[in-house]
Amino acid sequence: PQLDRAVEPDVDDFSVSILAALRAAAAGADLVLFLGISFEQSASCEYLREVLAARPACAVVLVNPDAEAAFAARSAVGDAPALKALAATSDALFAAADA
């Protein structure tokens, strides 16, 4: 039997609602960390742009990006002074969060 197209999820609506939720979360943030993101997918680059647009003065930190990930992120957003990169072990990062 053929599936009724009405029961299939609408990927575009799902993507829009996820981005809206992420944008709302970023709007109230003082700090946004990106851990383990390669920025090879357009969705991660889009979310990075959304975060930077939602909170231009908010610190946005790429934690331990490799050279390709850092380049991809910078290429996706252009000149974004709020975007920083940080080299840290997870132990140091979580210890700093507890301080």
C-alpha positions in Angstrom: 0.0 0.0 0.0 1.0 3.5 -0.7 1.6 5.9 2.3 -0.5 9.0 2.6 1.8 12.0 2.3 -0.2 13.7 5.0 1.2 11.4 7.7 4.8 12.0 6.7 6.6 14.6 8.9 7.1 18.0 7.2 10.9 18.4 7.5 10.8 22.1 6.7 8.3 22.8 9.5 10.4 20.7 11.9 13.6 22.5 10.9 11.9 25.9 11.4 10.6 25.0 14.8 14.0 23.7 15.9 15.7 26.9 14.8 13.1 29.0 16.5 13.6 27.1 19.8 17.4 27.4 19.4 17.1 31.1 18.6 14.9 31.6 21.7 17.4 29.8 23.9 20.3 31.8 22.5 18.5 35.1 23.1 18.7 34.6 26.9 22.2 33.2 27.0 25.3 35.0 28.4 27.6 32.4 26.9 27.2 29.8 24.2 29.7 26.9 23.8 30.0 24.8 20.7 31.7 21.5 21.6 32.6 18.9 19.0 31.0 20.6 16.1 32.7 20.3 12.7 30.7 22.9 10.9 30.7 20.7 7.8 26.9 20.7 7.7 25.0 23.8 6.7 22.7 23.4 9.6 25.4 23.8 12.2 26.7 26.9 10.3 23.1 28.3 10.2 22.7 27.8 13.9 26.0 29.6 14.6 24.8 32.5 12.5 21.5 32.5 14.3 23.2 32.5 17.7 25.4 35.4 16.7 22.5 37.3 15.4 20.3 36.7 18.4 22.9 37.9 20.9 25.6 40.0 19.2 27.4 40.8 22.5 27.1 37.3 23.8 30.4 35.3 24.0 30.3 32.4 21.5 33.1 29.9 22.0 34.2 27.0 19.9 35.8 24.6 22.3 38.8 22.6 20.9 38.0 23.2 17.2 40.4 21.6 14.8 41.8 23.8 12.0 39.1 22.8 9.5 36.2 23.4 12.0 37.6 26.8 13.0 38.0 27.8 9.3 34.5 26.5 8.4 32.9 28.4 11.3 34.8 31.6 10.5 33.9 31.3 6.8 30.2 30.8 7.7 30.0 34.0 9.8 32.6 36.3 8.4 33.8 39.0 10.8 32.2 38.1 14.1 34.2 39.6 17.1 32.0 37.6 19.6 33.3 34.3 18.1 36.2 32.9 20.0 38.1 29.6 20.0 39.3 27.9 23.2 41.7 25.0 23.7 40.8 23.2 27.0 40.4 19.8 28.4 36.9 18.8 29.4 38.1 18.6 33.0 39.4 22.2 32.9 36.2 23.4 31.2 33.9 21.8 33.7 36.1 22.9 36.6 35.9 26.5 35.4 32.1 26.2 35.2 32.0 25.1 38.9 34.1 28.1 40.0 
